Amino acid sequence: MKVILLAVALVAIGIFGMAVRIVFLKGGKFVNTHVGGNKHLKRQKVHCAQTQDKIEQRNAWREVQFKNATFAQNMKAGK
């Protein structure tokens, strides 16, 4: 029981500390921990998974040449 109370007290102190920082600092807000908000990663061209996926899909569409695409005429689905 003592361990649980100690853990709850430590979490409460941490939450109180964050609240004090946000309320009393001018323009206080939580730090942006997203990959896209990190300027050092931006310099190294590192993106979050969603952004990287969008970039790769855009690049793939640019490489596709639909003029050379051919379709089979007499094929049934699944065969």
C-alpha positions, 0 to 999 in steps of 0.5 A, a space after each residue: 500500500 505504501 508503494 502505491 501511495 508513493 507512486 501516486 504522490 510522485 505522479 501528482 508532483 509531476 503533474 503539478 510541476 507541468 501545470 505550474 510551468 504552463 500557467 506561470 510561464 509567459 506563453 507556456 505550453 507543452 513542448 512539441 515532441 512530434 518528429 515534424 517539430 524537431 529542427 535537427 531532424 528536419 535538417 537531416 530530412 527525417 520525417 514522421 511515418 505518415 509524412 514519409 509515406 505521403 512523400 513516397 506515394 507522391 514519388 511513386 505516382 510520378 514514376 508511373 507511366 500509364 501510356 505503357 500500361 496494358 490490360 488483358 482482355 479475356 481474363 476472369 477474376 481470380 484466374 
